[in-house]
Amino acid sequence: MGQGDAYAQLAERHGQGRSARFRKILEFMMTPQEAELAVRLPKPTPELAQELGLDVATVDGLLERMYKKGVILPRNFQTHETFRYTRSVGQLHDTAQSLWNIDVFTDAEKKQLWGLWEDWVRTEWEPERVPKYNDQPAPTQRIVPAYKSILDSPELLPSEDIRKMVKAANLIAVVSCSCRKRKEAVVKPCDKSHDMNCLQFNRSAEYAINRGHGKKLSVEETLALVEEIEDDGLVHCWGNSDAMTINTFCSCCSDCCMMFQPMLEMGVPITKVYAKSRYEARNNEALCDGCQKCVERCNFDAISMDKVPGFKKLKAFIDEELCMGCGVCVLVCEPLSLKMALVRPKEHIPSFVAAPRSAPSPQVASA
């Protein structure tokens, strides 16, 4: 097996065998020797050492370095047993770019890597995958309203109350947002949030803490961060069910998100992937002072300023079709004219049905 063949095989595993751009990413992230190791995984270390003519200690060192780079993951995060190459291009996208506190690349190299990802994502990945969302039978994700926008709602369910969802997690960590890092490499830093805002729960939190690219958080620290995220205008995204725990809790904006941005650009309805929350923003025109802060705040272009009979100033108009019920507009409404109204029944949120598990156990499940 030649060195060039290893990169080609790894790219093909993610359906990118013909992409020169994707190959550049793999070549940047792995030396030829590391690529040869990755393509042979999950073989045990002694077997890898024998095949490549290396001693076991050298192979162990290379595998640990590749783990830090985010190209391989162990079956067990504590013992680092049974490394494997990332399962999907999406997993590689996230692990390879979330590099806070990781020293295998210099700052200049990190920026170069993020730039390579941005080039491939925007040029090839988005045009190939995003139009397919039009054929998706039901949304897999759900918008969760900013909790400060619905504090006074007596009908609030546990699975839409981020405070209760956070408290249901056994372990919490925060990592840097891969989508945001890509954008910052070629455009400018997003002004909607700081670097660390992507929350990881349970198994994913264990991975983030063990690899070192994430910071462990208490419940109190997490809720304080969620409040900052909401104040910044980011939109909470959760799985589309009433499950109280998931691996990754995203808070996104239309400037950076690998889903929001291309879907809006390509005219693919957001609702193909994201179910609306049960709430919807409503405006009291008599109280509205026409400041337009809500228009600037909305990630879905659901708010416009319209002329209303009987008023000199323009008033905020909510397009019910476009409003996703995220609530971030309410948080900047100083005259308190914007409120969240409950418009959908509890049945709007599907009940969680666990997929049958044959193996492995939760302790060694893949991240």
Secondary structure as a PSIPRED ss2 file (coil, helix, strand):
# PSIPRED VFORMAT (PSIPRED V4.0)

   1 M C   1.000  0.000  0.000
   2 G C   1.000  0.000  0.000
   3 Q H   0.000  1.000  0.000
   4 G H   0.000  1.000  0.000
   5 D H   0.000  1.000  0.000
   6 A H   0.000  1.000  0.000
   7 Y H   0.000  1.000  0.000
   8 A H   0.000  1.000  0.000
   9 Q H   0.000  1.000  0.000
  10 L H   0.000  1.000  0.000
  11 A H   0.000  1.000  0.000
  12 E H   0.000  1.000  0.000
  13 R H   0.000  1.000  0.000
  14 H C   1.000  0.000  0.000
  15 G C   1.000  0.000  0.000
  16 Q C   1.000  0.000  0.000
  17 G C   1.000  0.000  0.000
  18 R C   1.000  0.000  0.000
  19 S C   1.000  0.000  0.000
  20 A H   0.000  1.000  0.000
  21 R H   0.000  1.000  0.000
  22 F H   0.000  1.000  0.000
  23 R H   0.000  1.000  0.000
  24 K H   0.000  1.000  0.000
  25 I H   0.000  1.000  0.000
  26 L H   0.000  1.000  0.000
  27 E H   0.000  1.000  0.000
  28 F H   0.000  1.000  0.000
  29 M H   0.000  1.000  0.000
  30 M C   1.000  0.000  0.000
  31 T C   1.000  0.000  0.000
  32 P H   0.000  1.000  0.000
  33 Q H   0.000  1.000  0.000
  34 E H   0.000  1.000  0.000
  35 A H   0.000  1.000  0.000
  36 E H   0.000  1.000  0.000
  37 L H   0.000  1.000  0.000
  38 A H   0.000  1.000  0.000
  39 V H   0.000  1.000  0.000
  40 R H   0.000  1.000  0.000
  41 L C   1.000  0.000  0.000
  42 P C   1.000  0.000  0.000
  43 K C   1.000  0.000  0.000
  44 P C   1.000  0.000  0.000
  45 T H   0.000  1.000  0.000
  46 P H   0.000  1.000  0.000
  47 E H   0.000  1.000  0.000
  48 L H   0.000  1.000  0.000
  49 A H   0.000  1.000  0.000
  50 Q H   0.000  1.000  0.000
  51 E H   0.000  1.000  0.000
  52 L H   0.000  1.000  0.000
  53 G C   1.000  0.000  0.000
  54 L C   1.000  0.000  0.000
  55 D C   1.000  0.000  0.000
  56 V H   0.000  1.000  0.000
  57 A H   0.000  1.000  0.000
  58 T H   0.000  1.000  0.000
  59 V H   0.000  1.000  0.000
  60 D H   0.000  1.000  0.000
  61 G H   0.000  1.000  0.000
  62 L H   0.000  1.000  0.000
  63 L H   0.000  1.000  0.000
  64 E H   0.000  1.000  0.000
  65 R H   0.000  1.000  0.000
  66 M H   0.000  1.000  0.000
  67 Y H   0.000  1.000  0.000
  68 K H   0.000  1.000  0.000
  69 K H   0.000  1.000  0.000
  70 G C   1.000  0.000  0.000
  71 V C   1.000  0.000  0.000
  72 I E   0.000  0.000  1.000
  73 L E   0.000  0.000  1.000
  74 P E   0.000  0.000  1.000
  75 R E   0.000  0.000  1.000
  76 N E   0.000  0.000  1.000
  77 F C   1.000  0.000  0.000
  78 Q C   1.000  0.000  0.000
  79 T C   1.000  0.000  0.000
  80 H C   1.000  0.000  0.000
  81 E E   0.000  0.000  1.000
  82 T E   0.000  0.000  1.000
  83 F E   0.000  0.000  1.000
  84 R E   0.000  0.000  1.000
  85 Y E   0.000  0.000  1.000
  86 T C   1.000  0.000  0.000
  87 R C   1.000  0.000  0.000
  88 S C   1.000  0.000  0.000
  89 V H   0.000  1.000  0.000
  90 G H   0.000  1.000  0.000
  91 Q H   0.000  1.000  0.000
  92 L H   0.000  1.000  0.000
  93 H H   0.000  1.000  0.000
  94 D H   0.000  1.000  0.000
  95 T H   0.000  1.000  0.000
  96 A H   0.000  1.000  0.000
  97 Q H   0.000  1.000  0.000
  98 S C   1.000  0.000  0.000
  99 L C   1.000  0.000  0.000
 100 W C   1.000  0.000  0.000
 101 N C   1.000  0.000  0.000
 102 I C   1.000  0.000  0.000
 103 D C   1.000  0.000  0.000
 104 V C   1.000  0.000  0.000
 105 F C   1.000  0.000  0.000
 106 T C   1.000  0.000  0.000
 107 D H   0.000  1.000  0.000
 108 A H   0.000  1.000  0.000
 109 E H   0.000  1.000  0.000
 110 K H   0.000  1.000  0.000
 111 K H   0.000  1.000  0.000
 112 Q H   0.000  1.000  0.000
 113 L H   0.000  1.000  0.000
 114 W H   0.000  1.000  0.000
 115 G H   0.000  1.000  0.000
 116 L H   0.000  1.000  0.000
 117 W H   0.000  1.000  0.000
 118 E H   0.000  1.000  0.000
 119 D H   0.000  1.000  0.000
 120 W H   0.000  1.000  0.000
 121 V H   0.000  1.000  0.000
 122 R H   0.000  1.000  0.000
 123 T H   0.000  1.000  0.000
 124 E H   0.000  1.000  0.000
 125 W H   0.000  1.000  0.000
 126 E H   0.000  1.000  0.000
 127 P H   0.000  1.000  0.000
 128 E H   0.000  1.000  0.000
 129 R H   0.000  1.000  0.000
 130 V H   0.000  1.000  0.000
 131 P H   0.000  1.000  0.000
 132 K H   0.000  1.000  0.000
 133 Y H   0.000  1.000  0.000
 134 N H   0.000  1.000  0.000
 135 D H   0.000  1.000  0.000
 136 Q C   1.000  0.000  0.000
 137 P C   1.000  0.000  0.000
 138 A C   1.000  0.000  0.000
 139 P C   1.000  0.000  0.000
 140 T C   1.000  0.000  0.000
 141 Q E   0.000  0.000  1.000
 142 R E   0.000  0.000  1.000
 143 I E   0.000  0.000  1.000
 144 V E   0.000  0.000  1.000
 145 P C   1.000  0.000  0.000
 146 A C   1.000  0.000  0.000
 147 Y H   0.000  1.000  0.000
 148 K H   0.000  1.000  0.000
 149 S H   0.000  1.000  0.000
 150 I C   1.000  0.000  0.000
 151 L C   1.000  0.000  0.000
 152 D C   1.000  0.000  0.000
 153 S C   1.000  0.000  0.000
 154 P C   1.000  0.000  0.000
 155 E C   1.000  0.000  0.000
 156 L C   1.000  0.000  0.000
 157 L C   1.000  0.000  0.000
 158 P H   0.000  1.000  0.000
 159 S H   0.000  1.000  0.000
 160 E H   0.000  1.000  0.000
 161 D C   1.000  0.000  0.000
 162 I H   0.000  1.000  0.000
 163 R H   0.000  1.000  0.000
 164 K H   0.000  1.000  0.000
 165 M H   0.000  1.000  0.000
 166 V H   0.000  1.000  0.000
 167 K H   0.000  1.000  0.000
 168 A C   1.000  0.000  0.000
 169 A C   1.000  0.000  0.000
 170 N C   1.000  0.000  0.000
 171 L C   1.000  0.000  0.000
 172 I E   0.000  0.000  1.000
 173 A E   0.000  0.000  1.000
 174 V E   0.000  0.000  1.000
 175 V E   0.000  0.000  1.000
 176 S E   0.000  0.000  1.000
 177 C C   1.000  0.000  0.000
 178 S H   0.000  1.000  0.000
 179 C H   0.000  1.000  0.000
 180 R H   0.000  1.000  0.000
 181 K H   0.000  1.000  0.000
 182 R H   0.000  1.000  0.000
 183 K H   0.000  1.000  0.000
 184 E H   0.000  1.000  0.000
 185 A H   0.000  1.000  0.000
 186 V H   0.000  1.000  0.000
 187 V C   1.000  0.000  0.000
 188 K C   1.000  0.000  0.000
 189 P C   1.000  0.000  0.000
 190 C C   1.000  0.000  0.000
 191 D C   1.000  0.000  0.000
 192 K C   1.000  0.000  0.000
 193 S C   1.000  0.000  0.000
 194 H C   1.000  0.000  0.000
 195 D C   1.000  0.000  0.000
 196 M E   0.000  0.000  1.000
 197 N E   0.000  0.000  1.000
 198 C E   0.000  0.000  1.000
 199 L E   0.000  0.000  1.000
 200 Q E   0.000  0.000  1.000
 201 F E   0.000  0.000  1.000
 202 N H   0.000  1.000  0.000
 203 R H   0.000  1.000  0.000
 204 S H   0.000  1.000  0.000
 205 A H   0.000  1.000  0.000
 206 E H   0.000  1.000  0.000
 207 Y H   0.000  1.000  0.000
 208 A H   0.000  1.000  0.000
 209 I H   0.000  1.000  0.000
 210 N H   0.000  1.000  0.000
 211 R H   0.000  1.000  0.000
 212 G C   1.000  0.000  0.000
 213 H C   1.000  0.000  0.000
 214 G E   0.000  0.000  1.000
 215 K E   0.000  0.000  1.000
 216 K E   0.000  0.000  1.000
 217 L C   1.000  0.000  0.000
 218 S C   1.000  0.000  0.000
 219 V H   0.000  1.000  0.000
 220 E H   0.000  1.000  0.000
 221 E H   0.000  1.000  0.000
 222 T H   0.000  1.000  0.000
 223 L H   0.000  1.000  0.000
 224 A H   0.000  1.000  0.000
 225 L H   0.000  1.000  0.000
 226 V H   0.000  1.000  0.000
 227 E H   0.000  1.000  0.000
 228 E H   0.000  1.000  0.000
 229 I H   0.000  1.000  0.000
 230 E H   0.000  1.000  0.000
 231 D H   0.000  1.000  0.000
 232 D H   0.000  1.000  0.000
 233 G C   1.000  0.000  0.000
 234 L C   1.000  0.000  0.000
 235 V E   0.000  0.000  1.000
 236 H E   0.000  0.000  1.000
 237 C E   0.000  0.000  1.000
 238 W E   0.000  0.000  1.000
 239 G E   0.000  0.000  1.000
 240 N C   1.000  0.000  0.000
 241 S C   1.000  0.000  0.000
 242 D C   1.000  0.000  0.000
 243 A C   1.000  0.000  0.000
 244 M C   1.000  0.000  0.000
 245 T C   1.000  0.000  0.000
 246 I C   1.000  0.000  0.000
 247 N C   1.000  0.000  0.000
 248 T E   0.000  0.000  1.000
 249 F E   0.000  0.000  1.000
 250 C E   0.000  0.000  1.000
 251 S E   0.000  0.000  1.000
 252 C E   0.000  0.000  1.000
 253 C C   1.000  0.000  0.000
 254 S C   1.000  0.000  0.000
 255 D C   1.000  0.000  0.000
 256 C C   1.000  0.000  0.000
 257 C C   1.000  0.000  0.000
 258 M C   1.000  0.000  0.000
 259 M C   1.000  0.000  0.000
 260 F H   0.000  1.000  0.000
 261 Q H   0.000  1.000  0.000
 262 P H   0.000  1.000  0.000
 263 M H   0.000  1.000  0.000
 264 L H   0.000  1.000  0.000
 265 E H   0.000  1.000  0.000
 266 M H   0.000  1.000  0.000
 267 G C   1.000  0.000  0.000
 268 V C   1.000  0.000  0.000
 269 P C   1.000  0.000  0.000
 270 I H   0.000  1.000  0.000
 271 T H   0.000  1.000  0.000
 272 K H   0.000  1.000  0.000
 273 V C   1.000  0.000  0.000
 274 Y E   0.000  0.000  1.000
 275 A E   0.000  0.000  1.000
 276 K C   1.000  0.000  0.000
 277 S C   1.000  0.000  0.000
 278 R C   1.000  0.000  0.000
 279 Y E   0.000  0.000  1.000
 280 E E   0.000  0.000  1.000
 281 A E   0.000  0.000  1.000
 282 R E   0.000  0.000  1.000
 283 N E   0.000  0.000  1.000
 284 N C   1.000  0.000  0.000
 285 E C   1.000  0.000  0.000
 286 A C   1.000  0.000  0.000
 287 L C   1.000  0.000  0.000
 288 C C   1.000  0.000  0.000
 289 D C   1.000  0.000  0.000
 290 G C   1.000  0.000  0.000
 291 C C   1.000  0.000  0.000
 292 Q C   1.000  0.000  0.000
 293 K H   0.000  1.000  0.000
 294 C H   0.000  1.000  0.000
 295 V H   0.000  1.000  0.000
 296 E H   0.000  1.000  0.000
 297 R H   0.000  1.000  0.000
 298 C C   1.000  0.000  0.000
 299 N C   1.000  0.000  0.000
 300 F C   1.000  0.000  0.000
 301 D C   1.000  0.000  0.000
 302 A C   1.000  0.000  0.000
 303 I E   0.000  0.000  1.000
 304 S E   0.000  0.000  1.000
 305 M E   0.000  0.000  1.000
 306 D E   0.000  0.000  1.000
 307 K C   1.000  0.000  0.000
 308 V C   1.000  0.000  0.000
 309 P C   1.000  0.000  0.000
 310 G C   1.000  0.000  0.000
 311 F C   1.000  0.000  0.000
 312 K C   1.000  0.000  0.000
 313 K C   1.000  0.000  0.000
 314 L C   1.000  0.000  0.000
 315 K E   0.000  0.000  1.000
 316 A E   0.000  0.000  1.000
 317 F E   0.000  0.000  1.000
 318 I E   0.000  0.000  1.000
 319 D C   1.000  0.000  0.000
 320 E C   1.000  0.000  0.000
 321 E C   1.000  0.000  0.000
 322 L C   1.000  0.000  0.000
 323 C C   1.000  0.000  0.000
 324 M C   1.000  0.000  0.000
 325 G C   1.000  0.000  0.000
 326 C C   1.000  0.000  0.000
 327 G C   1.000  0.000  0.000
 328 V C   1.000  0.000  0.000
 329 C C   1.000  0.000  0.000
 330 V H   0.000  1.000  0.000
 331 L H   0.000  1.000  0.000
 332 V H   0.000  1.000  0.000
 333 C C   1.000  0.000  0.000
 334 E C   1.000  0.000  0.000
 335 P C   1.000  0.000  0.000
 336 L C   1.000  0.000  0.000
 337 S C   1.000  0.000  0.000
 338 L E   0.000  0.000  1.000
 339 K E   0.000  0.000  1.000
 340 M E   0.000  0.000  1.000
 341 A E   0.000  0.000  1.000
 342 L E   0.000  0.000  1.000
 343 V C   1.000  0.000  0.000
 344 R C   1.000  0.000  0.000
 345 P C   1.000  0.000  0.000
 346 K H   0.000  1.000  0.000
 347 E H   0.000  1.000  0.000
 348 H H   0.000  1.000  0.000
 349 I C   1.000  0.000  0.000
 350 P C   1.000  0.000  0.000
 351 S C   1.000  0.000  0.000
 352 F C   1.000  0.000  0.000
 353 V C   1.000  0.000  0.000
 354 A C   1.000  0.000  0.000
 355 A C   1.000  0.000  0.000
 356 P C   1.000  0.000  0.000
 357 R C   1.000  0.000  0.000
 358 S C   1.000  0.000  0.000
 359 A C   1.000  0.000  0.000
 360 P C   1.000  0.000  0.000
 361 S C   1.000  0.000  0.000
 362 P H   0.000  1.000  0.000
 363 Q H   0.000  1.000  0.000
 364 V H   0.000  1.000  0.000
 365 A C   1.000  0.000  0.000
 366 S C   1.000  0.000  0.000
 367 A C   1.000  0.000  0.000
